[in-house]
Amino acid sequence: MNRTRTSSRQDGHRAGGAAMTRGAPAALAIAAALAAPPGCSVPPPAADPPAIEFLSSPGAEARGLPFSEAVRVGEMLYLSGQLGIPPGGSDPAPGGIAAETRQALENIKAILANHGSALDRVVKCTVFLADIGEWGSMNEVYRTYFRDPPPARSALGASGLARNARVEIECIAVAGP
């Protein structure tokens, strides 16, 4: 069963080191309108900020990791980075960067489905590679999971990933209604 914890900063408590007050959204809207280039409109502030839901799929909590599998804010879904580790496993999928990329994307596909979204609703991915020289091999697999136009993406080399993984991929997606 999904675990959901809802948080909202509507009561003047501190969030992110800055005090939030009921007048803050109006002040921000005024500042944004003044900073907007001529001809651009700024939407009015929302009456209440969207709820924040911390989500986990069945079995995710049992792994005891210190982060949420996904966080939903309004209609946006933010996924934690996924390694190419098969469900229930502890080591990356055998077969190198291509196999790990495929497994990481299958994990992402399953998490999105568990939380009301899908790969065709992904708007941004960030790919971390243990060896940036494997970018081409990762990209060959990655492109088979997203149809045109693909989501925005950043890719970067890292000096090491958890569990000696070759790739980690995180995504932002629009959640379903």
HUBEL-V162480 format. One record per residue. N is the residue number from 1. NEAR is the number of other C-alpha atoms within 12 Angstrom. D_LAST is the distance of its C-alpha to the last C-alpha in Angstrom with 2 decimals. Layout:
{{N & NEAR & D_LAST} {N & NEAR & D_LAST}}
This chain:
{{1 & 12 & 19.29} {2 & 21 & 16.94} {3 & 22 & 18.66} {4 & 22 & 16.80} {5 & 17 & 18.86} {6 & 16 & 17.62} {7 & 19 & 19.75} {8 & 20 & 20.04} {9 & 22 & 22.98} {10 & 22 & 23.47} {11 & 16 & 26.92} {12 & 14 & 29.30} {13 & 15 & 29.41} {14 & 13 & 30.09} {15 & 14 & 27.35} {16 & 8 & 28.35} {17 & 7 & 31.92} {18 & 11 & 31.38} {19 & 16 & 31.37} {20 & 21 & 28.30} {21 & 19 & 29.21} {22 & 19 & 27.65} {23 & 17 & 29.61} {24 & 22 & 28.41} {25 & 22 & 25.24} {26 & 20 & 27.50} {27 & 16 & 30.17} {28 & 20 & 27.87} {29 & 20 & 26.64} {30 & 18 & 30.31} {31 & 15 & 31.28} {32 & 18 & 28.57} {33 & 19 & 29.69} {34 & 15 & 33.27} {35 & 14 & 32.55} {36 & 14 & 30.53} {37 & 10 & 32.64} {38 & 9 & 33.94} {39 & 9 & 31.62} {40 & 11 & 28.40} {41 & 14 & 26.28} {42 & 19 & 24.54} {43 & 15 & 21.49} {44 & 16 & 22.24} {45 & 20 & 21.30} {46 & 16 & 18.37} {47 & 14 & 19.80} {48 & 19 & 18.71} {49 & 19 & 17.63} {50 & 18 & 14.24} {51 & 19 & 14.67} {52 & 24 & 15.58} {53 & 25 & 14.78} {54 & 27 & 17.28} {55 & 31 & 16.21} {56 & 33 & 18.53} {57 & 28 & 18.53} {58 & 19 & 21.28} {59 & 19 & 24.61} {60 & 25 & 23.59} {61 & 20 & 25.19} {62 & 14 & 28.33} {63 & 17 & 29.10} {64 & 11 & 29.76} {65 & 12 & 28.52} {66 & 11 & 28.41} {67 & 18 & 24.88} {68 & 29 & 21.27} {69 & 37 & 19.75} {70 & 39 & 16.62} {71 & 34 & 15.57} {72 & 33 & 12.18} {73 & 25 & 12.75} {74 & 23 & 10.10} {75 & 22 & 7.59} {76 & 28 & 10.61} {77 & 39 & 11.88} {78 & 38 & 15.70} {79 & 45 & 17.56} {80 & 32 & 21.18} {81 & 30 & 23.69} {82 & 42 & 24.25} {83 & 38 & 27.76} {84 & 41 & 28.83} {85 & 34 & 29.63} {86 & 23 & 28.91} {87 & 23 & 27.06} {88 & 15 & 29.77} {89 & 17 & 32.14} {90 & 16 & 33.73} {91 & 20 & 35.03} {92 & 30 & 33.57} {93 & 28 & 33.48} {94 & 20 & 36.99} {95 & 17 & 37.67} {96 & 25 & 37.20} {97 & 35 & 34.67} {98 & 29 & 33.31} {99 & 27 & 32.67} {100 & 35 & 31.16} {101 & 43 & 28.82} {102 & 35 & 27.69} {103 & 35 & 27.16} {104 & 38 & 25.31} {105 & 40 & 22.84} {106 & 28 & 22.54} {107 & 36 & 21.85} {108 & 43 & 19.10} {109 & 28 & 17.59} {110 & 25 & 17.75} {111 & 38 & 16.32} {112 & 37 & 13.26} {113 & 25 & 12.83} {114 & 26 & 13.58} {115 & 35 & 10.82} {116 & 26 & 7.85} {117 & 29 & 9.05} {118 & 28 & 12.20} {119 & 36 & 15.32} {120 & 25 & 14.50} {121 & 32 & 11.84} {122 & 36 & 14.66} {123 & 28 & 16.16} {124 & 26 & 19.15} {125 & 32 & 21.37} {126 & 27 & 24.57} {127 & 35 & 27.20} {128 & 36 & 30.15} {129 & 38 & 33.20} {130 & 29 & 36.26} {131 & 25 & 38.31} {132 & 21 & 37.23} {133 & 18 & 39.68} {134 & 25 & 37.19} {135 & 26 & 34.66} {136 & 17 & 35.60} {137 & 24 & 35.21} {138 & 35 & 31.83} {139 & 29 & 30.71} {140 & 17 & 31.85} {141 & 24 & 29.45} {142 & 34 & 26.57} {143 & 22 & 26.61} {144 & 18 & 26.16} {145 & 28 & 22.63} {146 & 24 & 21.19} {147 & 14 & 21.68} {148 & 14 & 22.84} {149 & 14 & 22.02} {150 & 18 & 21.62} {151 & 23 & 19.89} {152 & 19 & 22.20} {153 & 22 & 24.40} {154 & 19 & 27.24} {155 & 27 & 29.76} {156 & 24 & 32.62} {157 & 20 & 35.43} {158 & 21 & 35.80} {159 & 15 & 39.02} {160 & 17 & 37.53} {161 & 23 & 34.33} {162 & 21 & 33.81} {163 & 18 & 35.46} {164 & 24 & 37.28} {165 & 34 & 34.23} {166 & 42 & 34.57} {167 & 47 & 30.95} {168 & 42 & 27.93} {169 & 40 & 24.60} {170 & 36 & 21.78} {171 & 41 & 18.51} {172 & 33 & 15.84} {173 & 35 & 12.49} {174 & 28 & 9.21} {175 & 29 & 6.61} {176 & 20 & 3.80} {177 & 11 & 0.00}}
